[in-house]
Amino acid sequence: MINRHRFITTVIALIAPGVYHAVHAQAPYPSKPIRMIVPLAAGGPSDTTARILAPKLSEMIGQNVIVDNRPGASGIIGTEIGLKSPPDGYTLLLVSNTISLNPAIFRKLPYDNERDMTPVSLLAATPYALNVHPSLPVKTVKELVALAKIRPDELNHASAGAGTGPHLAMELFAQRSGIRIQQIVYKGGGPAMIDFIAGHTQINLTNMITAMQHVRNGRIRALAVSSIKRSPAAPDIPTIHESGLENFDEGGQHGIVAPAGLPKDVLAKLHGAIVAVVRSPEITKRLAEDGSNPVANTPDEYRALIRKETAKWTQIVKAAGIPVQ
């Protein structure tokens, strides 16, 4: 006769590992730290936005949110890492305009926005600031354009990377104002700003998040902002629109996306937490101080915006004759 006690012990030993894994597989999300990849360099506007957001999101969601900078190749390297990660909610990607711009600039990308991405939410929209180094003898957009016209191809601007939002917006500015300036390419907004402040470059168009701290301390001179209306964060700075280039309206965007296949319950929890963070008085105030307008839209709205922006920039790149890489 089978020993009853031994039989029960054997059964428990056999099923216990399965029970353990089943219980842990169903652990409520999130049950471990979350990695937030930033595909651009530390010190730039994307990095700044991530570091504003991460501590509050950690507090809201109950797990550490760790910012992981993976710059290179106009954001392609970090974006591929993020979108090719497991779709479990433990790898997020904080993206800028490059998520819409890169498909317009590069023929072949190692990822596809439609196939590989789950949009979560647009966080904020931010105008660019058109700045010059104080050594350049101009104080208005009109003066800059006049100087550039008498010195074609002599002036240069610090670019956060070929194909980035500021780069294409600067190309658009140059086309519409009829000037020719040289682009000096850096691996992100942070390195570009460092050399610009040091006087190694003369012009810089960058996200207001990066620009305003240096404008306030006099290290750089802001000539205009790129939105139609003046920014509440800098009401004394005119717009490019009112400075002569009518209807010039460009700016930076930052949002959160995740790999395709993200479970609906995880997406819902992430979206709810991110919206709560962006709309919290503390973060709203912090973003506004840097010139950002908090948004926090739905995943479907964010996907539609990415599609619309990609179509727009594809047309602009083609019309401008910018080489597709």
N, C-alpha and C positions, 0 to 999 in steps of 0.2 A: 504493500500500500504506500502511496506517495505521502511523504511527510508534509502535512498541511503548511506548517510554518516555513519549511524550505521552499515549497512551491510558491507561496506568496512573496517570499524574499527574492526568488529568481525572477518572477514576473515584474516586480518593482524595479529590479536592476535593469531589466530589458527595456522597460518603457520610460524610465526616468530621464535618459538623455533626450528623447523625443519631446517629453513634456517641458524640459528645461529650454530647449531651442524654440518650441512653440510659444512659450511664455515670453521669451526675450524677443522673438520675432514680432510679437504683437505689442511690444513696449510702446507706450504713447510717444508720439513725436512732439518735440525732439528729446532724445535721451542721451545725446552726446554733443560736444561742441560743433559749431557750424563754421565752415570755411567760406569767407567772402573773397573771391578772387577779383582783383582789380587789374585789368590787362594793360594798364599804363603806369608810368613811373611814379615813384613816391614823390610827394611834394606838389604834384599837379592837382587840378580841380577834381578829378575823379577820386584820387587818393584822399583829398580833403573831405569830400562828400562822404566817402566810406567811413572815415574816422569820426565824422560827426554822427553818423547813423549807428555804427556798430555798438557803442556802449549802451545806447538807449534800447536797441533791438535785443541785446543780451538781457537787459533788465526785463523787457516785455515778454520775452519768449522763454526765459528761465534757463538758458544755456549760453556759454561764451560764444561770441561771434568774432572770429579771428580774421583780420584783414591780411590778405596774402597778395602782394604785388608781383605780377608776372608780365613785365613789359616786353616790348619788342615787336617789330614788323607791323607797326600801326595798329597795335592791339590784337593782331591775329593770333599770336602765340598764346596769350592768356585766354582769349576767347575760345580757342580750340580746346584748351585744357578744361575750361569750365563746362563747355557744352558736351564734351565727350566723357564727363564724369558720370558716375551712377546717378540715376534720377530718383534719389531718396530724400532730397531736401537738405542734405548735409554739405552740399557744394552749391553756392550761389555765385552769380556773376554780376558785379556792378558795372554797367556799360554806359558809355557816353554816346555821342552821335555816330561814333565809328561803327556801331552795329547796323546803322542804316547806310553809312557812307561806303564802307568797304565793298559791298556788292556792286557799287557803281564804279569803283576804282580798280578792283582786281578781277580778272577773268575767272580765275580758279581759286576758290577758297577751300580750306580743309574742313569746312562745315557749311551747312545750309540753314539759313534762318527759319525757313518754313518747316524743314524736316527735323532739325536738331534742337529747337529752342521752345521753351515754355515761358512766355512773358509773364511776369508777376505784377509789376506796377511801375509806371513812370513816377519818379520821386519828385523831381523839380526841373524847372526850365530856368535858364540863366542867360541874360544877355552877355555878349562879349564886350570887352573894353578895348578901344583902339588907343594904344599908348605909344609914346616916344620916349627915348632916353633924354634926360634934361640937357645933355650936350647938343642935341639937335635944335637949331634955332627956329622952332615953330610952336605955336600955341593953339592953333585951330586946324580943323580938317582942311579948310581952304588953303591955309599956308603950307600944310604938308603936301597937298596935291600940286601947288605951284612950284615948290622946291623940287619935287620928284620929276616934274615936267622939264625943268631946266637941267636936271641931273639924271637923265634916264639910265637905268641899270646900275647906278652908283649906290643907291640906298639899298639897305637890306632889312629883312624882317626875320625874327626868330620864330621858327615854326615848331610846334609840338610833335610834328611828324607828317610825312607825306600822306595826303588823303584824310587827315583829321579834319574835324569841323572848322577849327580856326584857320587851317591852311586853305580850305576851299572858300571860306568866307572872305579871306584876305585876297584870294585870286579874284573873287567876284567884285570886291571893292576896287581892285586895281583895274579890272576890265571896265567897270562902269565909270571910273574917274579918268580913264585914259592914261594911266601911268604904268611904268615898268620898273619893278623892284625885284631884287634877288631874294630867293628863299634860302635860309640857312636852316637845315633840318636837324632836330635834336630827338633824342629818344624819350619824349614826353614833355609835358608842360613845365615840370619842375626844373630840369636841366636848362630848358630854353629860357626860363625866367632868371636863373642864376647868371647866365652869360649876358642877358639883356641888362640886368641891374649893374653888372660890371662894366658895361659900355662896349662890349664886344659886338653887339648888334644895335641897330638904331630904332627899329620899329617892332612892335609886338601887338598882335591881336590875340587876346586870351580871355578865358572865362573870368567873370568878375570876382568869383571866389578867390582866384589866385591874385588878381590885380589889386583889389581894393586895399589890402594891408600895406602894399608898397606905395600906392598912390597917397595914402594918408600920411605916411612918414616921409614923403617927398623924394623917394628913390626913383620914381618914374612919374611921367606926366601923362594923365589921361586926357585925350582930346575929345572923345565921344564914346557913347555906348551904341550897341548895334540894334537895339529894339526901337520900335516906332515911338513909344512913349519913354520918357525919362524914368530911370530907375529910382524907386523910393529910397534905396540905399545910398544914392548919390544924386540928389535932385539938382545939384549945381552943374553937373556934367551934361552937355547937350547930346542929342542923338545924331547919328550919321545922317538920318533922314532929314532933320531940320538944318543940317550943315551943308545941304546941297544935293545929296544923293537920295532923291525922293523914293519912299516906299522900301528903303533898305531895311530889312527886318530879318536878322539871323540871330542865332544864339545856341548855347549849349543845352544839352538834355542829359539827365542822368536817371537811370532806371535799374531795376533788378530783374534779371532773367534767370532761368534754371534750365537744366537739360530737358529735352523732350521726354514725355512719358512720366512726368511727375504725377503721383497719385492725387486725385481730386481733393481728398481730405487734407493732404499735406499742403497743397496749393492754397486751399481755403484758409488754413491756419497761418501760413506765411503771409498771405495777402492781408489778412486781418491785422496781424501784428505790425506789418510795415505801414499800413494806413494809419494805425494808431500812433506809431512813432512819428511819422511825417506831420500829422495833425496835432501832435502834442505842443502845448505852448512853448516849451523849452526848445524843441527842434525848429518849430516855425520861426521863432525869434532868431535863432542862430543862423538859419538859412537866409532869412531876410536881411540880416546884417551884412551878409556877403553878396547881396544882390539877387538871390535866388527866389523864385516864386514856387512855393510848394504846390504839388499837383495831386499825387496819390490817386491815380485812376484805376480802372478795372483791367484785368488781364486781356480781355477782348479789345478794350479801347487802346491799350498799349500796343497790341499786335497790329491793329489798324493804323496807328500812327507810324510804326516802323515801316510798314508797307508803303504808306504815303510818302514818307521822307526818302525812302530808297528810290521810288519812282521820280521824285523831284530832282534828287542829286544825279541820277542817271542822265536826265535831260540836260542838266547844267554842265556836267562833265563833257557830254557830247558836243553841246553848243560851244563850249569854251575851247574845244580841241585839246583837252588835257589827256595825255597818253594813258590808256588803260593798261595796267601792268599784268 
